[in-house]
């Protein structure tokens, strides 16, 4: 979902169904769709890497220009050379390398390429030097806009900025893999407008002391914080255990009465227990909660696995709660509407 929304911001997204197909190593025959599928999977792999890194990195490390370049390298090195080529350009990207040309984005002329190391070092020291507490959240929001303004790479700056902000919020222990502000950016339809507003020059003596507008940056921070709070509240509501039990029941009723591939409503208690437990269960324990005979319990587990409502690493392995795309409209209504309608 995060990869879908981040790439949608760039008008480079594959559909949810196409992403799901790519996860099964089933790529489209259309070359451009296949390229977007590979880009989605690269984003997913890089985000996973970032979340792992967050748990073992300190605040100074996540702000290092080397970390920033590492995100760019991790993302684009996963793509074949033909996918790394900019549209209408012959030469492929150099993953992790700073740009060497002057560029303009809309009305914004990015800093001279030879000055990029100095800009990034200042960016790193200023925001990375914030003290513990709410100032670090403010730094994460402000730095996203300033990084987009610096535009350190020839291509992929928006994707890298969103992944870096995800890293910062994860390092602060605020996301836990549950939510991402990228969804908010994509669904607000005002992302670029707020970035551009904060790019403007200072508007008089009452608009801060730097060369850029302080008022525009404050508006950006308020916008981004509002999206974060909205995503947190939205996910908190969706993950409430009692509400999930009702939605699980609706999903199982649909499976039993419409899909008719062996999944039954008797799986409700066991699935809800697995959801609340937030982990794995031995098959014997899952069978016990089902309360069915051994033959019927095995058949129910097979059906749940086939439909993706359970997942496991092996034919006899422990069971985990599954969230297939076809169940999203029941489990998490409104979370990813584009996937739920397919």
Residue, then its C-alpha position, 0 to 999 in steps of 0.5 A: x500500500x505504501x509503495x502504491x501511494x508513494x509511486x502514485x504521487x509520482x504518477x508512476x503507480x502500478x495498480x493494487x492487482x498488478x502489485x499483487x501479481x508481481x509479488x507472485x512473480x507474475x509480471x505484465x507483458x506491457x513493458x511500462x506496467x512491468x517496470x512499475x511493478x518492479x518499482x513497487x516491489x523495490x519500494x517495498x523491499x527498501x521500506x522493509x530494510x529501513x524499518x529494520x535499520x530504524x531499530x538499530x540506528x541512533x538519531x545522528x545516524x539516520x540524519x547522515x547524508x550517507x544514510x540518505x544516499x544509502x536509501x537512494x542506492x537501496x531503492x534504485x539498485x534493485x531495478x535493472x538498468x533499463x528501469x533506472x533510466x529517466x523518462x526520455x533520457x538515454x543514461x541510467x541513474x547512478x544509485x546513491x550518487x548525488x546529481x552533477x547537473x543543475x535542475x529546475x522543478x516547476x518554478x524552483x531552481x534547485x541549488x547548484x550541484x557543486x554545493x550539494x555536499x555543503x547543503x546536505x551537511x547543513x541539513x544533517x547537522x541542523x535537523x539531526x541536532x534537535x533535542x529529544x522530545x516533540x522538537x524531533x517530530x517537528x524536525x522530521x516534518x520540516x526536513x522533508x520539505x527542505x530535502x525536497x528543496x535541495x533535490x540532491x539526486x537526479x531522480x527519485x528525490x520525492x520517493x527518497x524523501x518519503x522513505x527517509x521521513x518514514x525512517x525518522x518516524x520509525x526511529x522515534x518509535x511512532x509507526x511500529x510498521x502500522x502506518x505511514x504518512x505517505x498514505x496521507x500525502x497521496x490522499x490529501x491531494x495537496x502535497x505538491x502545493x504545500x511543498x511549493x508554498x514553502x519553497x517561496x522566498x521570504x515575504x518581508x521582515x515578518x516572515x522569518x530570518x532566512x531566505x525562504x518563507x518561514x510562514x510557508x514552512x510552518x504551514x507545511x509542518x502543520x499540514x504534515x503533522x495533521x496528516x500524521x495525526x489523521x493516520x494514527x487515529x484512523x489506524x487506531x480505530x481500525x485496529x480496535x479488537x472488538x470492531x475487528x471481530x465484527x468485521x471478521x464475522x462479515x468477511x467469513x459470512x461473505x466467504x461462506x455464502x458467496x465465495x464458497x471455497x470451504x471457509x466457514x463462520x466457525x473460524x471466527x473465534x480462532x481468527x480473532x484470537x490470532x489477530x489479538x495475539x499479534x503473533x503465531x499459533x501452532x496448528x494444534x492450538x488453532x485447531x483446539x480453538x476451532x472446536x472441530x474434529x481433526x478432519x474438519x479442522x484440517x479442512x478449515x485450515x486448508x481453506x483459510x490458507x488457500x484464501x490467504x486468511x491465514x499464512x504459514x511458512x511451511x505445510x505444517x508450520x505455525x499459523x499467522x493472521x493473513x490480510x489478502x487484498x480481497x479481505x481489505x474491504x471487510x477488515x480495514x474499510x477505507x484503508x486502501x479503497x483502490x485495492x478493495x474495489x478490485 
